[in-house]
């Protein structure tokens, strides 16, 4: 079978490797599609090297069918269509506070252990979520990032009628906007890329380019002076962190979605003055996958519009280069079952 190994230095090696039987408690998937996540791009650029054992297969946004079932696995059989919640909780410790999906000993499958950019992939059965028969497997590969958005919106406690501002209109920011709008919120996306602004507008989302328009004034106008009930920081840059506190109303909520690897300057006086709440949001829980699958299957979200390109696994190097050179792109899928 073909397996795409990342070997470092922005280089991949497509290898023909032996098919492995699933261990007890595992299933073997025939992978249909694997999305390229922003985390995969960071790995491609050399980040998180300490977590990988090179050469290593990466990728975690997967859809496919069960090909074989290991000893002790019940409730699943070959042919079942599934996606994977790629979290492997480790031994729980006191600091985890019972929240195992972000526990201290958590392993992220596809980073800390081999991932889904291969024709067949062995994973623990407990990571599986069933996909409806009528859901295209292309959209099945969108469930994982959609689950991220469902988790973020859930932790932000977004309610119908609330004003929501998303700073950053990349794939996750766009999905957060769609989920929040589906819940009845009034949503505004702040993004500097014109192609992404056009895409958001085509999906019925309000937009603003903060390079051309005063963002604070635009949010004030958008909310009739009330400002935002919830702000999602998804840009990952200092400018987003600097402005997020200015966009929130009194006792507003700010959800930190982006990964800020280095400390950023934050207006803590504003948190004090307006009694703001800062909420961290990381990965997802099982209920977020369930909601994402239901939303994908409902057809109410224009997920197809977010798929920029589908390419064979053998073209992965070119896909990563395209992502680097095309900041307007959204979601890129690798087809693994060719």
Helices and strands as residue ranges (DSSP letters): E 2-8, E 11-16, E 26-35, H 38-44, G 49-51, E 61-69, E 81-84, E 87-88, G 94-96, G 100-102, E 107-108, E 120-124, G 125-127, E 128-130, H 137-140, H 143-155, E 163-167, H 171-182, E 186-190, H 194-202, E 206-208, H 215-222, E 228-233, H 238-244, E 248-256, H 268-274, E 277-280, H 286-298, G 303-306, E 307-312, G 313-315, H 316-325, E 331-335
